[in-house]
Amino acid sequence: MAADKILILDFGSQYTQLIARRIREQNVYSEIVPFNKIPEINEDIKGIILSGSPFSVLGEQTLRTNLKDLVGKRPVLGVCYGAQYIAHEFGGTVSRSNKREYGKANLADLSSTDPLLGGMSKGSQVWMSHGDTITAIPEGFELTAGTDSINVAAFRSSDGTFEHPVHCIQFHPEVTHSLEGKTLISNFVKDICGCKGDWTPESFVDQTVEELRNKLGDDNVLMALSGGVDSTVAAMLLHKAIGKRLFCFFIDNGLLRKNEFEEVLESYEGMGLNIKGVDSKQRFWDELAGVSDPEGKRKIIGRVFIEVFQEEAAKFENIKWLGQGTIYPDVIESVSVHGPSVTIKSHHNVGGLPEKLNLKIVEPLRMLFKDEVRRVGRAMDIPEAIVGRHPFPGPGLAIRILGDITPEKVSLLQDADAIFINGLKKHGLYDKVWQAATILLPIRSVGVMGDERTYERTAVLRAVNSVDGMTAEWSKLPHEFLAEISGEIINSVRGINRVVYDISTKPPATIEWE
């Protein structure tokens, strides 16, 4: 039986993904679709949300959908632009604001009978972000809240106007600045839409495994694993569905962390996966020799990976599918709300492989966010060393070695990085940062060790805190810890005589250096 679903029409708001996440925090499944690609409203869809947008309902680029196909069929919630669009289409008045209404506001005159606002406090703080404002609500609707600066902060359809209610708000309940936003979202999805709230990691595993069995039948599936959480959890779901008919590769490209190839391979075998380790590090090093340009390195690694994968795949017969660990943010970003012809980026993890191998793609995690993937992994008892692993770039240490790649530099970086990562774990700091990395710089500096002068390399330690990697703050690691790690690297890794700590935020810097 399919889970209850809340459908979110994306009009391009920067907060659309956040709406989906807030609904899923209620153990209710949510799905984002472009405003111009509305699916059939089947019985699984219990409610519909219209997101905000950077566009104006008064502008030439207004993003329009057919509200008559939605309103009345299911409960509807319009958020910011969504509210303005509903007001405008049903005969209300939307006007340009004298000034952009952006920031904190407090609700006033809350309706005591509106189920959407039930349990919210008088003067509840909300977050505004709009340049237009609703100055008159449509006929058949009633006002439910205002603020000190605007008369219409929330309104709804009157009883009897439609078969199902329409609620509209000019603020964003999904952001943390709306202090009781979770209450409003819960009111909508559970009380108004009637969602049961039974979408859990365990139910996702059971449903996905059943769907995979039906989809794949007796076919064989090929999959490359990286040691990271996404590919591992995807592989375990496929393994539960088809067992030994899933064939996995773990390719050593010579750019993994220290001992990672052996340790991860051992973990995979312990999990019962049908996996083969492929030692190709020398091949990657040879191809990368003398290449310093970051994009050049990425392209070489991608090309050689495909070549190695193709060679290994040719040893099997009757492979019909390619498994991938694609997750929901990749899927969302691959579809633009500005029309079917515009694509922001491809979401395939291994670009070119499906076409070259003539395989169909199966992506068990394509509807999950990263934190949900981790919860699903824990529900399947995947080792915490993998489920809780920090994000690691596809090109590996190649983009953490600035300049050209040599086996000697890889070894230096692996040793220094191992000291940093193991130190974080030893001191209970690993799970308190989102991502940690060591970077090897292409410069040497003078140092003194004993009575000798040295002229060796510099290593950079980088640790950041983030939710999704889009923005990041540098981690305030204890000075005593940094001093300990610096001393251990300089004393233990011959070839590095200076360690620095990166305190740049993203933006303007990026998390990785290349």
RODO-2510 file (C-alpha; in nm, 4 decimals, decimal comma):
residues 514
     n   res          X          Y          Z
     1     m     0,0000     0,0000     0,0000
     2     a     0,1409     0,3359    -0,1037
     3     a     0,2115     0,6012     0,1598
     4     d    -0,0012     0,9141     0,1971
     5     k     0,1496     1,1914    -0,0134
     6     i     0,1558     1,5711    -0,0055
     7     l     0,2250     1,7160    -0,3509
     8     i     0,4304     2,0374    -0,3642
     9     l     0,4099     2,2490    -0,6795
    10     d     0,7449     2,4226    -0,7227
    11     f     0,7254     2,7791    -0,8520
    12     g     1,0992     2,8321    -0,8023
    13     s     1,1249     2,9287    -0,4366
    14     q     1,4580     2,8855    -0,2623
    15     y     1,2613     2,7292     0,0239
    16     t     1,0736     2,4589    -0,1713
    17     q     1,3023     2,1756    -0,0586
    18     l     1,2604     2,2971     0,2975
    19     i     0,8813     2,2601     0,2724
    20     a     0,9306     1,8982     0,1655
    21     r     1,1701     1,8325     0,4521
    22     r     0,9359     1,9844     0,7116
    23     i     0,6499     1,7637     0,5929
    24     r     0,8688     1,4542     0,6044
    25     e     0,9653     1,5405     0,9611
    26     q     0,5977     1,4653     1,0360
    27     n     0,6526     1,1122     0,8943
    28     v     0,4434     1,2129     0,5948
    29     y     0,5766     1,1601     0,2422
    30     s     0,6083     1,4710     0,0244
    31     e     0,7034     1,5088    -0,3384
    32     i     0,8101     1,8172    -0,5348
    33     v     0,7007     1,8604    -0,8971
    34     p     0,7373     2,1594    -1,1329
    35     f     0,4275     2,3799    -1,1407
    36     n     0,3799     2,2945    -1,5102
    37     k     0,4119     1,9142    -1,4729
    38     i     0,1277     1,8203    -1,2405
    39     p     0,0641     1,4449    -1,2219
    40     e    -0,2788     1,2852    -1,2026
    41     i    -0,4353     1,3561    -0,8628
    42     n    -0,4780     0,9971    -0,7461
    43     e    -0,5993     0,8663    -0,4099
    44     d    -0,2451     0,8660    -0,2601
    45     i    -0,2256     1,2456    -0,2852
    46     k    -0,3933     1,3839     0,0267
    47     g    -0,3068     1,7522    -0,0134
    48     i    -0,1378     2,0066    -0,2397
    49     i     0,0974     2,2947    -0,1558
    50     l     0,1810     2,5834    -0,3898
    51     s     0,5310     2,7115    -0,3114
    52     g     0,6729     3,0608    -0,3120
    53     s     0,8507     3,2063    -0,6136
    54     p     1,0994     3,4771    -0,7127
    55     f     0,8419     3,5926    -0,9710
    56     s     0,5465     3,8255    -0,9311
    57     v     0,1852     3,7421    -1,0145
    58     l     0,1732     4,0922    -1,1664
    59     g     0,4717     4,0435    -1,3963
    60     e     0,5068     3,9250    -1,7531
    61     q     0,6889     3,6109    -1,6372
    62     t     0,4117     3,4964    -1,4040
    63     l     0,4283     3,1192    -1,3603
    64     r     0,0791     2,9830    -1,4108
    65     t    -0,0846     2,6470    -1,3540
    66     n    -0,4424     2,5330    -1,3985
    67     l    -0,5875     2,5871    -1,0518
    68     k    -0,9218     2,4416    -1,1607
    69     d    -0,7516     2,1009    -1,1848
    70     l    -0,6437     2,1291    -0,8198
    71     v    -0,8753     2,3454    -0,6135
    72     g    -1,1640     2,1473    -0,4709
    73     k    -1,0089     1,8085    -0,5443
    74     r    -0,7828     1,8088    -0,2399
    75     p    -0,7012     2,0506     0,0456
    76     v    -0,4697     2,3229    -0,0881
    77     l    -0,2156     2,5430     0,0914
    78     g    -0,0737     2,8457    -0,0905
    79     v     0,2539     2,9772     0,0530
    80     c     0,3598     3,3367    -0,0269
    81     y     0,3538     3,3455    -0,4113
    82     g     0,1143     3,0497    -0,3965
    83     a    -0,1216     3,2550    -0,1795
    84     q    -0,0911     3,5602    -0,4032
    85     y    -0,1517     3,3493    -0,7131
    86     i    -0,4683     3,1973    -0,5654
    87     a    -0,5927     3,5423    -0,4579
    88     h    -0,5207     3,6888    -0,8010
    89     e    -0,6828     3,4036    -0,9961
    90     f    -1,0020     3,3991    -0,7863
    91     g    -1,0711     3,7725    -0,8040
    92     g    -0,8764     3,9171    -0,5124
    93     t    -0,6319     4,2069    -0,5398
    94     v    -0,2528     4,1776    -0,5324
    95     s    -0,0506     4,4999    -0,5344
    96     r     0,3134     4,5986    -0,5446
    97     s     0,4369     4,6724    -0,1938
    98     n     0,5844     5,0147    -0,1257
    99     k     0,8777     4,8278     0,0197
   100     r     0,9814     4,4646     0,0133
   101     e     0,8406     4,2849     0,3154
   102     y     1,1327     4,0757     0,4284
   103     g     1,2119     3,9499     0,7760
   104     k     1,0401     3,8738     1,1036
   105     a     0,6782     3,9684     1,1679
   106     n     0,4179     3,8775     1,4293
   107     l     0,0722     3,7417     1,3547
   108     a    -0,2242     3,9370     1,4866
   109     d    -0,6007     3,8749     1,5019
   110     l    -0,5623     3,4985     1,4649
   111     s    -0,8873     3,3207     1,3894
   112     s    -0,9821     3,0851     1,6719
   113     t    -1,1752     2,8618     1,4315
   114     d    -0,9130     2,8142     1,1585
   115     p    -0,7702     2,4583     1,1856
   116     l    -0,4531     2,5685     1,0043
   117     l    -0,3635     2,8085     1,2868
   118     g    -0,4761     2,5829     1,5705
   119     g    -0,2339     2,5738     1,8634
   120     m    -0,0411     2,8812     1,7454
   121     s     0,0202     3,1674     1,9877
   122     k    -0,1142     3,5194     1,9643
   123     g     0,1698     3,7284     1,8192
   124     s     0,3439     3,4171     1,6804
   125     q     0,6661     3,5110     1,5009
   126     v     0,6724     3,4335     1,1260
   127     w     0,9076     3,5041     0,8370
   128     m     0,8052     3,7271     0,5468
   129     s     0,9775     3,7367     0,2085
   130     h     0,7736     3,9016    -0,0650
   131     g     0,7609     4,2123    -0,2811
   132     d     0,3866     4,1980    -0,3566
   133     t     0,1068     4,1923    -0,1019
   134     i    -0,2582     4,0845    -0,1008
   135     t    -0,4739     4,3886    -0,0406
   136     a    -0,8147     4,2255    -0,0942
   137     i    -0,9087     3,8598    -0,0631
   138     p    -1,1432     3,6957    -0,3165
   139     e    -1,5153     3,6513    -0,2691
   140     g    -1,5868     3,3211    -0,0962
   141     f    -1,2789     3,3530     0,1272
   142     e    -1,2363     3,4838     0,4826
   143     l    -0,9480     3,6534     0,6617
   144     t    -0,7790     3,4486     0,9365
   145     a    -0,4707     3,6541     1,0375
   146     g    -0,2816     3,9763     0,9727
   147     t     0,0335     4,1396     1,1085
   148     d     0,1224     4,4893     1,2264
   149     s     0,2379     4,5788     0,8743
   150     i    -0,0065     4,3931     0,6483
   151     n    -0,3795     4,3257     0,6805
   152     v    -0,3740     3,9910     0,5002
   153     a    -0,1240     3,7398     0,6397
   154     a    -0,3548     3,4370     0,6198
   155     f    -0,6960     3,3607     0,4704
   156     r    -0,9011     3,0572     0,3738
   157     s    -1,1991     2,9567     0,1658
   158     s    -1,5298     2,9828     0,3486
   159     d    -1,7229     2,6672     0,4264
   160     g    -1,9107     2,5530     0,1175
   161     t    -1,7005     2,7461    -0,1349
   162     f    -1,5152     2,4310    -0,2462
   163     e    -1,5455     2,0611    -0,1689
   164     h    -1,2044     2,0764     0,0024
   165     p    -1,0615     2,3828     0,1835
   166     v    -0,8099     2,6278     0,0410
   167     h    -0,5693     2,7910     0,2892
   168     c    -0,3345     3,0757     0,1999
   169     i    -0,0498     3,2381     0,3943
   170     q     0,1846     3,5229     0,2988
   171     f     0,4663     3,3985     0,5235
   172     h     0,7024     3,0986     0,5157
   173     p     0,6234     2,8396     0,7871
   174     e     0,9034     2,6110     0,6674
   175     v     1,1925     2,8331     0,7807
   176     t     1,3177     2,8247     1,1400
   177     h     1,2451     3,1980     1,1843
   178     s     0,8738     3,1069     1,1805
   179     l     0,8834     2,9783     1,5370
   180     e     0,5568     2,7822     1,5221
   181     g     0,5844     2,6852     1,1557
   182     k     0,6032     2,3152     1,2371
   183     t     0,2710     2,3408     1,4173
   184     l     0,1084     2,4975     1,1102
   185     i     0,2541     2,2342     0,8768
   186     s     0,1413     1,9536     1,1076
   187     n    -0,2072     2,1065     1,1203
   188     f    -0,2248     2,1058     0,7413
   189     v    -0,0870     1,7603     0,6637
   190     k    -0,2424     1,5691     0,9544
   191     d    -0,5575     1,7512     1,0630
   192     i    -0,6713     1,9087     0,7359
   193     c    -0,5375     1,6496     0,4868
   194     g    -0,5784     1,3492     0,7156
   195     c    -0,2315     1,2001     0,6629
   196     k    -0,1576     0,9195     0,9081
   197     g     0,2096     0,9994     0,9626
   198     d     0,3271     0,6411     0,9125
   199     w     0,6038     0,7050     0,6585
   200     t     0,9058     0,5764     0,8546
   201     p     1,2511     0,4405     0,7554
   202     e     1,1242     0,0884     0,8222
   203     s     0,8140     0,1361     0,6073
   204     f     1,0306     0,2870     0,3318
   205     v     1,2564    -0,0201     0,3321
   206     d     0,9633    -0,2625     0,3142
   207     q     0,7855    -0,0716     0,0381
   208     t     1,1013    -0,0077    -0,1673
   209     v     1,2169    -0,3692    -0,1528
   210     e     0,8744    -0,4847    -0,2718
   211     e     0,8758    -0,2296    -0,5554
   212     l     1,2288    -0,3311    -0,6602
   213     r     1,1319    -0,6987    -0,6735
   214     n     0,8355    -0,6181    -0,8964
   215     k     1,0379    -0,3827    -1,1159
   216     l     1,3491    -0,5968    -1,1631
   217     g     1,1940    -0,9427    -1,1803
   218     d     1,4709    -1,1932    -1,2562
   219     d     1,7062    -0,9331    -1,4089
   220     n     2,0659    -0,8761    -1,2983
   221     v     2,1898    -0,5373    -1,1750
   222     l     2,5398    -0,3890    -1,1910
   223     m     2,6529    -0,1197    -0,9477
   224     a     2,9687     0,0709    -0,8580
   225     l     3,0104     0,1388    -0,4861
   226     s     3,2119     0,4241    -0,3398
   227     g     3,2185     0,3427     0,0288
   228     g     2,9853     0,6349     0,0944
   229     v     2,6428     0,6259     0,2528
   230     d     2,4319     0,6844    -0,0619
   231     s     2,5705     0,4054    -0,2799
   232     t     2,5913     0,1656     0,0152
   233     v     2,2298     0,2143     0,1265
   234     a     2,1092     0,1870    -0,2344
   235     a     2,3062    -0,1360    -0,2764
   236     m     2,1628    -0,2857     0,0437
   237     l     1,8065    -0,2133    -0,0714
   238     l     1,8812    -0,3850    -0,4023
   239     h     2,0512    -0,6714    -0,2178
   240     k     1,7404    -0,7230    -0,0020
   241     a     1,5301    -0,7309    -0,3186
   242     i     1,7353    -0,9496    -0,5549
   243     g     2,0223    -1,0933    -0,3502
   244     k     2,3171    -1,2307    -0,5468
   245     r     2,1780    -1,0972    -0,8762
   246     l     2,3267    -0,7628    -0,7724
   247     f     2,6897    -0,7437    -0,8875
   248     c     2,8979    -0,4682    -0,7278
   249     f     3,2410    -0,3185    -0,7943
   250     f     3,4535    -0,1132    -0,5608
   251     i     3,7260     0,0513    -0,7676
   252     d     4,0490     0,1694    -0,6063
   253     n     4,1371     0,4800    -0,8065
   254     g     4,4432     0,5500    -0,5927
   255     l     4,2696     0,8577    -0,4480
   256     l     4,0898     0,7047    -0,1511
   257     r     4,1682     0,7671     0,2140
   258     k     4,4351     0,5602     0,3890
   259     n     4,3475     0,1872     0,4019
   260     e     3,9958     0,2716     0,2813
   261     f     3,9944     0,0219    -0,0047
   262     e     4,0691    -0,2756     0,2206
   263     e     3,8500    -0,1624     0,5125
   264     v     3,5415    -0,0797     0,3060
   265     l     3,5738    -0,3962     0,0980
   266     e     3,5835    -0,5992     0,4193
   267     s     3,2729    -0,4170     0,5470
   268     y     3,0840    -0,4854     0,2248
   269     e     3,1704    -0,8544     0,2330
   270     g     3,0539    -0,8666     0,5952
   271     m     2,7199    -0,7196     0,4844
   272     g     2,6709    -1,0052     0,2398
   273     l     2,7100    -0,7993    -0,0777
   274     n     2,8282    -0,9705    -0,3941
   275     i     3,1271    -0,7415    -0,4491
   276     k     3,4566    -0,7393    -0,6354
   277     g     3,7438    -0,5049    -0,5524
   278     v     3,9291    -0,3641    -0,8535
   279     d     4,2806    -0,2283    -0,7964
   280     s     4,3282     0,0373    -1,0656
   281     k     4,5288     0,2965    -0,8759
   282     q     4,8363     0,2841    -1,0976
   283     r     4,6216     0,3329    -1,4062
   284     f     4,4634     0,6465    -1,2607
   285     w     4,8000     0,7819    -1,1443
   286     d     4,9510     0,7295    -1,4911
   287     e     4,6622     0,9119    -1,6593
   288     l     4,6791     1,2003    -1,4093
   289     a     5,0557     1,2492    -1,4324
   290     g     5,1469     1,6140    -1,4951
   291     v     4,7863     1,7416    -1,4891
   292     s     4,7277     2,0327    -1,2492
   293     d     4,4030     2,1862    -1,3755
   294     p     4,1153     2,0866    -1,1392
   295     e     3,8617     2,0381    -1,4174
   296     g     4,1183     1,8440    -1,6179
   297     k     4,1726     1,6100    -1,3244
   298     r     3,7987     1,5582    -1,2798
   299     k     3,7482     1,4736    -1,6481
   300     i     4,0351     1,2251    -1,6502
   301     i     3,9082     1,0508    -1,3376
   302     g     3,5564     1,0301    -1,4799
   303     r     3,6798     0,8940    -1,8134
   304     v     3,9111     0,6340    -1,6639
   305     f     3,6434     0,5246    -1,4183
   306     i     3,4034     0,4601    -1,7068
   307     e     3,6742     0,2683    -1,8954
   308     v     3,7506     0,0467    -1,5951
   309     f     3,3817    -0,0053    -1,5236
   310     q     3,3125    -0,1006    -1,8856
   311     e     3,5962    -0,3540    -1,8847
   312     e     3,4682    -0,5157    -1,5678
   313     a     3,1060    -0,5070    -1,6824
   314     a     3,2003    -0,6888    -2,0047
   315     k     3,2895    -0,9951    -1,7950
   316     f     2,9222    -1,0451    -1,7035
   317     e     2,6254    -1,1549    -1,9117
   318     n     2,2569    -1,0675    -1,8932
   319     i     2,3033    -0,7395    -1,7036
   320     k     1,9935    -0,5259    -1,7648
   321     w     2,0197    -0,2506    -1,5019
   322     l     2,2699    -0,0046    -1,3603
   323     g     2,2164     0,0750    -0,9913
   324     q     2,2932     0,4280    -0,8711
   325     g     2,2836     0,6118    -0,5392
   326     t     2,1100     0,9242    -0,6717
   327     i     1,9286     1,1145    -0,3946
   328     y     1,6408     1,3622    -0,4014
   329     p     1,8309     1,6951    -0,4178
   330     d     2,0006     1,5651    -0,7371
   331     v     1,6624     1,4813    -0,8879
   332     i     1,5085     1,8171    -0,7936
   333     e     1,8031     2,0113    -0,9367
   334     s     1,7813     1,8193    -1,2651
   335     v     1,4355     1,9638    -1,3388
   336     s     1,3872     2,3363    -1,3938
   337     v     1,0619     2,5126    -1,3097
   338     h     1,1101     2,7418    -1,6091
   339     g     0,9988     2,4884    -1,8671
   340     p     1,0782     2,1424    -1,9992
   341     s     1,3686     2,2536    -2,2172
   342     v     1,5861     2,3878    -1,9347
   343     t     1,7948     2,1540    -1,7212
   344     i     2,0061     2,2843    -1,4355
   345     k     2,2324     1,9796    -1,4148
   346     s     2,2348     1,6097    -1,4868
   347     h     2,1607     1,3975    -1,1831
   348     h     2,3332     1,0786    -1,2976
   349     n     2,6078     0,9882    -1,0528
   350     v     2,8264     0,8343    -1,3198
   351     g     2,7887     1,0479    -1,6281
   352     g     2,7862     0,8540    -1,9545
   353     l     2,7688     0,5031    -1,8120
   354     p     2,4018     0,4280    -1,8882
   355     e     2,4407     0,5280    -2,2534
   356     k     2,7710     0,3488    -2,3023
   357     l     2,6549     0,0265    -2,1393
   358     n     2,3036     0,0378    -2,2832
   359     l     2,1534    -0,0266    -1,9400
   360     k     1,8376     0,0920    -1,7696
   361     i     1,8843     0,2839    -1,4450
   362     v     1,7479     0,1880    -1,1045
   363     e     1,7760     0,4486    -0,8265
   364     p     1,6263     0,3243    -0,4971
   365     l     1,7047     0,6482    -0,3092
   366     r     1,5967     0,9011    -0,5675
   367     m     1,3202     1,0366    -0,3421
   368     l     1,5225     1,0686    -0,0177
   369     f     1,7229     1,3522     0,1353
   370     k     2,0685     1,2768     0,2771
   371     d     1,9563     1,2619     0,6407
   372     e     1,6741     1,0265     0,5403
   373     v     1,9247     0,8012     0,3617
   374     r     2,1204     0,7733     0,6870
   375     r     1,8060     0,6805     0,8818
   376     v     1,7179     0,4147     0,6253
   377     g     2,0739     0,2806     0,6481
   378     r     2,0450     0,2524     1,0265
   379     a     1,7089     0,0781     0,9885
   380     m     1,8922    -0,1875     0,7835
   381     d     2,1739    -0,2145     1,0413
   382     i     2,4434    -0,0892     0,8056
   383     p     2,7627    -0,0245     1,0093
   384     e     2,7788     0,3240     1,1601
   385     a     3,1270     0,3691     1,0120
   386     i     2,9569     0,3873     0,6709
   387     v     2,6184     0,5397     0,7605
   388     g     2,7759     0,8229     0,9588
   389     r     3,0610     0,8855     0,7163
   390     h     3,1314     1,2436     0,6118
   391     p     3,0665     1,3415     0,2491
   392     f     3,3656     1,2609     0,0293
   393     p     3,4142     1,4043    -0,3221
   394     g     3,3854     1,1764    -0,6231
   395     p     3,7367     1,2655    -0,7494
   396     g     3,8669     1,1838    -0,4015
   397     l     4,2042     1,3162    -0,2915
   398     a     4,2766     1,4438    -0,6438
   399     i     4,0981     1,7701    -0,5614
   400     r     4,2603     1,7877    -0,2187
   401     i     4,6070     1,7783    -0,3723
   402     l     4,6514     2,1181    -0,5335
   403     g     4,8625     2,0799    -0,8446
   404     d     4,9626     1,7588    -1,0181
   405     i     4,9086     1,4132    -0,8685
   406     t     5,1930     1,1760    -0,7770
   407     p     5,1886     0,8588    -0,5640
   408     e     5,4251     1,0336    -0,3191
   409     k     5,1785     1,3234    -0,2688
   410     v     4,8875     1,0826    -0,2318
   411     s     5,0755     0,8929     0,0388
   412     l     5,1640     1,2157     0,2230
   413     l     4,8046     1,3340     0,2184
   414     q     4,6652     0,9947     0,3193
   415     d     4,8930     0,9856     0,6260
   416     a     4,8116     1,3426     0,7334
   417     d     4,4390     1,2971     0,6667
   418     a     4,4297     0,9754     0,8693
   419     i     4,5766     1,1559     1,1699
   420     f     4,3148     1,4319     1,1418
   421     i     4,0117     1,2017     1,0926
   422     n     4,1205     0,9516     1,3583
   423     g     4,1857     1,2410     1,5955
   424     l     3,8341     1,3752     1,5417
   425     k     3,6900     1,0320     1,6210
   426     k     3,9155     0,9807     1,9231
   427     h     3,8110     1,3138     2,0766
   428     g     3,4387     1,2701     2,0005
   429     l     3,4385     1,5485     1,7421
   430     y     3,3783     1,3538     1,4194
   431     d     2,9981     1,3525     1,4502
   432     k     2,9953     1,7186     1,5541
   433     v     3,1221     1,8402     1,2142
   434     w     2,9527     1,7874     0,8785
   435     q     3,2691     1,7328     0,6757
   436     a     3,6413     1,7279     0,7484
   437     a     3,9288     1,7213     0,5021
   438     t     4,3020     1,7654     0,4735
   439     i     4,4455     1,9533     0,1752
   440     l     4,8028     1,9353     0,0487
   441     l     4,9299     2,2674    -0,0884
   442     p     5,1741     2,2967    -0,3809
   443     i     5,4100     2,5154    -0,1790
   444     r     5,7036     2,4486     0,0489
   445     s     5,8140     2,6502     0,3479
   446     v     6,1180     2,6605     0,5766
   447     g     6,1033     2,4858     0,9115
   448     v     6,3345     2,3685     1,1879
   449     m     6,3357     2,0144     1,3228
   450     g     6,6057     1,9485     1,5801
   451     d     6,9221     2,1133     1,4559
   452     e     6,8202     2,0804     1,0897
   453     r     6,6427     2,3204     0,8616
   454     t     6,3625     2,1694     0,6548
   455     y     6,1994     2,2810     0,3341
   456     e     5,8772     2,0819     0,3126
   457     r     5,5084     2,0945     0,2274
   458     t     5,2126     2,2614     0,3953
   459     a     4,8919     2,0806     0,4926
   460     v     4,5585     2,2545     0,5488
   461     l     4,2973     2,1204     0,7883
   462     r     3,9376     2,1971     0,6913
   463     a     3,6254     2,1221     0,8993
   464     v     3,2821     2,2693     0,8330
   465     n     2,9286     2,2539     0,9675
   466     s     2,6413     2,2492     0,7222
   467     v     2,2959     2,1055     0,6605
   468     d     2,3106     2,0351     0,2882
   469     g     2,6481     2,1659     0,1670
   470     m     2,4942     2,4690    -0,0029
   471     t     2,6263     2,6947     0,2729
   472     a     2,8810     2,6099     0,5407
   473     e     3,0425     2,7585     0,8497
   474     w     3,3932     2,6654     0,9569
   475     s     3,3919     2,4447     1,2655
   476     k     3,5183     2,5965     1,5893
   477     l     3,7393     2,3035     1,6854
   478     p     3,9208     2,3375     2,0205
   479     h     4,2627     2,5007     1,9943
   480     e     4,4136     2,2261     2,2075
   481     f     4,2859     1,9651     1,9618
   482     l     4,4238     2,1520     1,6595
   483     a     4,7603     2,1888     1,8341
   484     e     4,7696     1,8159     1,9047
   485     i     4,6837     1,7200     1,5457
   486     s     4,9323     1,9708     1,4015
   487     g     5,2098     1,8344     1,6206
   488     e     5,1322     1,4759     1,5320
   489     i     5,1256     1,5426     1,1578
   490     i     5,4516     1,7381     1,1592
   491     n     5,6273     1,4796     1,3772
   492     s     5,4885     1,1714     1,2007
   493     v     5,4552     1,2608     0,8329
   494     r     5,7963     1,3175     0,6813
   495     g     5,7530     1,5781     0,4066
   496     i     5,5090     1,8094     0,5887
   497     n     5,6485     2,0739     0,8234
   498     r     5,3597     2,3206     0,8516
   499     v     4,9880     2,2796     0,9304
   500     v     4,7252     2,5564     0,8982
   501     y     4,3494     2,5664     0,9685
   502     d     4,1012     2,7011     0,7118
   503     i     3,8476     2,9417     0,8680
   504     s     3,6645     3,0393     0,5465
   505     t     3,2854     3,0175     0,5179
   506     k     3,0837     2,9117     0,2142
   507     p     3,0121     3,1449     0,0473
   508     p     3,2372     3,3111    -0,0560
   509     a     3,4765     3,0147    -0,0318
   510     t     3,3804     2,6578    -0,1217
   511     i     3,4092     2,3554     0,1056
   512     e     3,6637     2,1825    -0,1168
   513     w     3,9631     2,3766    -0,2442
   514     e     3,9217     2,2598    -0,6038
***
